[in-house]
Amino acid sequence: MTDAILVLNGGSSSLKFAVFEASAELTLLLRGNVSSLAKHPRLRVEVAAGRPAIERSLGEGPIDIDEAFATVASLLGDRDLLRSIDRVGHRIVHGGRDFTEATRLDEHTLEALRLLEPLAPIHQKVNLDIVSLAAELLPQAVQVGCFDTAFHSARPELAKIYGLPRELTEAGVVSYGFHGLSYSHIATKLRERYGAGAGGRAIVAHLGSGASLCAMDGGRSVATTMGFSTLDGLVMSTRCGALDPGVILHLLQDRKLPADELVTLLYERSGLLGVSGISGDMRTLTGSHDPAAAEAIDLFVYRIGREIGSLAAALGGLDRLVFTAGIGENAPSIREKVGAFAGWLGVAIDKDRNQRGDEIISLAGSRVEVLVVPTDEERAVAAELHRHSRASPERAS
């Protein structure tokens, strides 16, 4: 079998994986995920286009990331794929200032990335643990990191700095932005559709359990809603989104909340879950008749609509609005509500197209074209490995 690239994409509650043929076409050989690690974990495997996915329960749970990885390793071994893998690409959430392209993960690099764990506490450690597991399983393969922050690294300086003393800025207390691999994939898709200009001025809405928006001009990041951490910006499944820093001071100083409890509050007990008191899952909330669920949805949409206005100002106008990720791709009612909120910008959504989930869901006369484009972070990682291994072999091979 030809050489293959294994891509591993670990999150706080899941492990996605994909195997691609190491060629210019990056033919997909296998894709899947181990989901819901905390309760009732499941394995889902897609083996070929047009064939039904394979799903099975992994018990009542919970399982940890080591067990999820062992499940993936067993699957790859059963399908005789392990011996053909010569590169493993890892989605790593935080690359800080230093890692802005695909980079070989040696001990020196991993040590630097471990220092960034406090900036992405629910992701970074998991990402790096998976690197260690993959290196043990596949000692013959090169381990390569691709970073969610990298896509935003070329933004204008004013889009990165905060109104803090310069010594803090120089120490790295700046906006990094996240979901960069998803945005990179969408930018590629826009270039394929519209040419080198990638559709002009576009706002991409990555709406999933983690959610953010990115303003792109010609396929390049100009501004984004997440900043120093993955807490910033939009209301998310269990994360608070943008918050007055005075709230943090109040919780620490007046309510005497311990730091570890504050982390849990902001990352795991807030967002849609906190506002609704029901669930952080949009599917549950849209199916509920509870007024608190409706309020959580309305807040989610309001914050998206408000940030679209901010990003349109950063772009100096808007040509395209793109929905992607779990909610963006699969929740027509949320797309409709967001479109109505952005109507003043010239967004007009066709209800029938939207309900069907067409690629273009805007009305024929809409001043802003509105699209639904599935994201594929795993393919984005594989593409970055392939591109950089050819251009900079000392960095990524």
C-alpha positions in Angstrom: 0.0 0.0 0.0 1.1 3.6 -0.7 2.3 5.8 2.2 -0.5 7.2 4.3 -1.2 10.2 6.6 -3.0 9.6 9.8 -4.8 12.7 11.2 -5.7 12.9 14.9 -8.1 15.6 16.2 -8.6 15.3 19.9 -11.2 17.4 21.8 -12.4 17.6 25.4 -15.0 14.9 24.8 -14.1 13.2 21.5 -11.3 11.9 19.2 -11.7 12.3 15.5 -9.4 10.5 13.1 -8.8 10.1 9.4 -6.4 8.3 7.1 -5.5 9.8 3.7 -3.3 8.5 0.9 -0.2 10.6 0.9 -0.7 12.1 -2.6 -1.6 15.4 -4.1 -5.3 14.2 -4.2 -5.3 13.2 -0.5 -7.7 10.4 -1.2 -9.6 9.5 2.0 -9.1 5.9 3.1 -10.9 6.0 6.4 -12.6 8.5 8.7 -14.3 8.3 12.1 -14.6 9.5 15.6 -14.9 8.3 19.2 -17.5 10.6 20.7 -19.2 11.3 24.1 -16.2 10.1 26.1 -17.8 11.2 29.4 -21.0 9.1 29.0 -22.1 6.4 26.6 -19.1 6.6 24.3 -19.5 5.5 20.7 -17.3 4.7 17.7 -18.4 5.8 14.3 -16.4 4.8 11.2 -16.9 5.9 7.6 -15.1 3.6 5.2 -16.2 4.8 1.7 -18.4 7.4 0.1 -21.9 6.0 -0.6 -21.6 3.2 2.0 -23.3 3.4 5.4 -21.2 4.3 8.4 -20.4 1.7 11.0 -21.4 2.6 14.6 -21.1 0.7 17.9 -21.3 1.5 21.5 -18.2 1.4 23.7 -20.1 0.8 26.9 -21.8 3.1 29.4 -18.6 5.0 30.0 -16.8 7.2 30.9 -13.6 6.4 29.0 -10.5 8.6 28.9 -8.5 9.7 25.9 -6.1 6.8 26.3 -8.9 4.3 25.9 -10.3 6.3 22.9 -6.9 6.2 21.3 -6.6 2.4 21.9 -10.0 1.9 20.2 -8.7 3.9 17.1 -5.4 2.0 17.1 -7.2 -1.4 17.2 -9.4 -0.3 14.3 -6.4 0.8 12.2 -4.6 -2.5 13.0 -7.6 -4.6 12.1 -7.7 -2.8 8.7 -4.0 -3.3 8.2 -3.3 0.5 7.9 -0.7 1.0 10.7 2.3 -0.2 8.6 1.5 2.2 5.8 1.4 5.4 8.0 4.6 7.4 7.7 3.3 10.7 9.0 0.8 11.6 11.8 -0.8 15.0 11.7 -2.1 16.4 15.0 -4.6 19.3 15.4 -3.1 21.3 18.3 -5.3 24.1 19.5 -2.6 26.6 20.7 0.6 27.3 18.9 1.3 30.6 20.6 3.4 33.1 18.7 6.1 30.8 17.6 4.2 28.0 15.8 2.5 29.4 12.7 3.0 26.5 10.3 3.1 22.7 10.3 6.0 21.7 12.6 7.7 18.5 13.5 6.9 17.5 17.1 10.2 16.7 18.8 10.9 16.9 22.5 12.0 20.5 22.3 8.8 21.5 20.4 6.6 19.6 22.8 8.2 21.2 25.8 7.4 24.7 24.3 3.8 23.6 23.6 3.3 22.3 27.1 4.0 25.8 28.4 0.8 26.9 26.6 -1.5 24.5 28.4 -2.9 27.2 30.7 -4.0 29.2 27.7 -6.2 26.3 26.4 -6.8 24.1 29.5 -9.5 21.8 28.1 -7.7 21.1 24.8 -3.9 21.5 24.8 -3.0 18.7 27.3 -5.3 16.3 25.5 -3.7 17.2 22.1 -0.2 16.6 23.5 -1.2 13.4 25.3 -2.4 12.1 21.9 1.0 13.0 20.3 2.7 10.8 23.0 0.3 7.9 22.4 0.8 8.1 18.6 4.6 8.2 18.9 4.5 5.1 21.0 2.2 3.3 18.6 3.9 4.4 15.4 7.6 4.9 16.2 8.5 4.9 12.4 6.1 7.8 11.7 7.0 11.5 11.9 4.7 13.4 14.3 3.6 16.8 13.0 1.6 19.5 14.6 -0.8 21.8 12.9 -2.1 24.7 14.9 -5.6 26.3 15.3 -4.0 29.6 16.0 -1.8 29.7 12.9 -4.4 30.8 10.4 -4.9 34.1 12.4 -1.2 34.8 12.9 -1.0 37.2 9.9 -3.8 39.5 11.1 -3.0 43.2 11.4 -1.3 44.0 14.7 -4.2 46.1 15.9 -6.4 43.0 15.6 -4.2 41.2 18.1 -3.2 43.6 20.9 -5.2 44.6 23.9 -5.2 47.9 25.8 -2.7 46.5 28.3 0.8 47.7 29.3 3.3 46.9 26.5 5.3 44.5 28.6 2.3 42.2 28.8 1.8 42.4 25.1 5.4 41.6 24.5 5.1 38.7 26.9 2.4 37.2 24.7 -0.9 38.5 26.3 -2.5 39.1 22.9 -5.4 37.8 20.8 -4.5 34.5 19.0 -7.8 33.4 17.5 -8.8 29.7 17.2 -10.7 27.3 14.9 -8.0 28.1 12.3 -7.9 24.7 10.7 -11.6 24.9 10.0 -11.3 28.4 8.6 -8.3 27.3 6.5 -10.5 24.5 5.0 -13.3 27.0 4.2 -10.9 29.5 2.7 -9.6 26.7 0.4 -13.2 25.8 -0.6 -13.9 29.5 -1.3 -10.8 29.7 -3.5 -11.9 26.6 -5.4 -15.3 28.3 -6.0 -14.4 31.9 -6.6 -10.7 31.9 -7.6 -7.7 33.6 -5.9 -9.9 36.2 -4.3 -11.8 33.6 -2.3 -15.1 35.4 -2.6 -13.9 38.8 -1.4 -15.0 40.0 2.0 -16.5 37.0 3.9 -17.6 36.2 7.4 -17.4 32.6 8.3 -19.5 31.3 11.2 -18.0 28.2 12.8 -20.9 27.3 15.0 -20.5 24.1 17.0 -20.1 23.3 20.7 -17.2 25.8 20.5 -18.2 28.7 18.3 -16.5 31.7 16.7 -16.6 34.0 13.7 -13.8 34.9 11.3 -13.7 37.9 9.0 -11.7 37.0 5.8 -10.6 39.2 3.0 -9.4 37.2 0.0 -9.3 34.1 2.2 -7.0 35.6 4.8 -8.0 36.2 8.4 -8.6 39.9 9.2 -10.4 39.6 12.6 -12.0 36.9 14.7 -14.1 36.6 17.8 -11.9 34.3 19.9 -8.9 36.0 21.4 -6.3 35.1 24.1 -8.3 31.9 24.9 -11.2 29.8 23.6 -13.5 31.5 26.1 -13.8 34.7 24.2 -16.4 35.9 21.8 -19.7 34.1 21.2 -21.8 32.2 23.7 -21.0 28.6 23.3 -22.3 25.2 24.4 -20.8 25.4 27.9 -18.4 28.4 27.6 -19.5 31.9 28.5 -18.1 33.9 25.6 -17.0 37.5 25.9 -17.3 38.7 29.5 -16.6 42.0 31.3 -13.3 41.4 33.1 -15.0 43.1 36.1 -17.1 40.0 36.5 -13.9 37.9 36.9 -12.6 40.3 39.6 -16.0 40.2 41.4 -16.0 36.4 41.4 -12.5 36.2 42.7 -12.4 39.1 45.2 -16.0 39.5 46.4 -17.4 35.9 46.1 -14.0 34.4 46.9 -14.4 31.8 44.2 -11.3 29.5 44.0 -9.4 29.7 40.7 -10.1 26.0 39.8 -13.8 26.5 40.4 -13.7 29.7 38.3 -12.2 27.7 35.4 -14.9 25.1 35.7 -17.6 27.7 35.8 -16.4 29.6 32.7 -15.5 26.5 30.6 -18.1 23.9 31.6 -21.1 25.4 33.4 -21.8 28.5 31.4 -23.0 29.3 27.8 -26.1 27.6 26.5 -26.1 25.2 29.4 -25.8 27.9 32.0 -28.4 30.2 30.6 -31.0 27.5 29.8 -30.3 25.3 32.9 -31.2 22.4 30.6 -28.5 21.5 28.1 -25.6 22.8 26.1 -26.8 20.8 23.1 -28.5 23.0 20.5 -30.6 20.0 19.3 -32.1 19.6 22.8 -32.8 23.4 23.2 -34.5 23.7 19.8 -36.7 20.8 20.7 -37.7 22.3 24.0 -40.7 24.4 24.9 -39.1 25.8 28.0 -38.8 29.6 27.9 -35.2 29.3 29.3 -34.2 27.3 26.3 -35.7 29.9 24.0 -33.8 32.6 25.9 -30.5 30.7 25.5 -31.0 30.4 21.8 -31.9 34.0 21.5 -28.8 35.0 23.3 -26.7 32.8 21.1 -28.2 34.4 17.9 -28.0 37.9 19.4 -24.3 37.6 20.1 -23.6 36.2 16.6 -25.6 39.0 15.0 -23.8 41.7 17.0 -20.4 40.2 16.2 -21.2 40.0 12.5 -21.8 43.7 12.5 -18.4 44.2 14.2 -16.6 42.0 11.7 -18.3 43.6 8.7 -16.9 47.0 10.0 -13.5 45.5 10.1 -13.9 44.3 6.5 -15.4 47.5 5.3 -18.4 45.7 4.0 -19.6 42.1 3.4 -19.9 40.0 0.2 -20.5 36.5 1.7 -21.7 34.9 4.9 -20.7 31.2 5.4 -22.1 28.8 7.9 -20.1 25.8 9.0 -19.5 23.2 11.8 -22.2 21.2 13.7 -24.8 23.9 14.3 -23.9 26.0 11.2 -24.3 23.0 8.9 -27.3 21.3 10.6 -29.6 23.9 12.2 -31.7 25.7 9.6 -33.6 27.6 12.3 -30.4 29.1 13.7 -29.2 30.1 10.2 -32.6 31.7 9.5 -32.5 33.7 12.8 -28.9 34.8 12.2 -29.8 35.8 8.6 -32.7 37.9 9.9 -30.4 39.6 12.4 -27.9 40.5 9.6 -30.6 41.7 7.2 -29.5 45.3 7.5 -26.2 44.2 5.8 -28.1 42.8 2.8 -28.4 39.2 4.0 -31.6 37.6 2.7 -32.1 33.8 3.2 -34.3 31.7 1.0 -36.4 29.6 3.4 -36.7 26.6 1.1 -33.0 26.5 0.2 -32.2 26.9 3.9 -34.5 24.1 5.0 -33.0 21.8 2.4 -29.4 22.7 3.4 -28.4 23.8 -0.1 -24.9 25.1 -0.6 -26.2 28.5 -1.5 -29.2 29.4 0.8 -29.6 33.1 0.0 -32.4 34.6 -2.1 -31.5 35.3 -5.7 -31.6 39.1 -5.0 -29.6 39.0 -1.8 -26.9 41.6 -1.7 -24.8 39.2 0.4 -24.4 35.6 -0.8 -25.0 33.1 2.0 -23.5 29.6 1.9 -23.4 26.4 3.9 -20.0 24.7 3.6 -19.1 21.6 5.6 -15.8 21.9 7.5 -13.1 19.3 7.4 -10.4 19.9 9.9 -8.8 16.5 9.3 -8.4 17.2 5.6 -7.0 20.7 6.4 -4.3 19.0 8.6 -3.5 16.5 5.9 -3.3 19.2 3.3 -1.0 21.3 5.5 1.3 18.3 6.0 1.5 17.6 2.3 2.1 21.2 1.4 4.8 21.9 4.0 6.6 18.5 3.7 7.2 19.5 0.1 8.0 23.2 0.7 9.9 22.9 4.0 11.1 19.3 4.7 13.1 20.3 7.7 9.9 21.7 9.4 7.3 19.0 8.6 9.0 15.8 7.6 
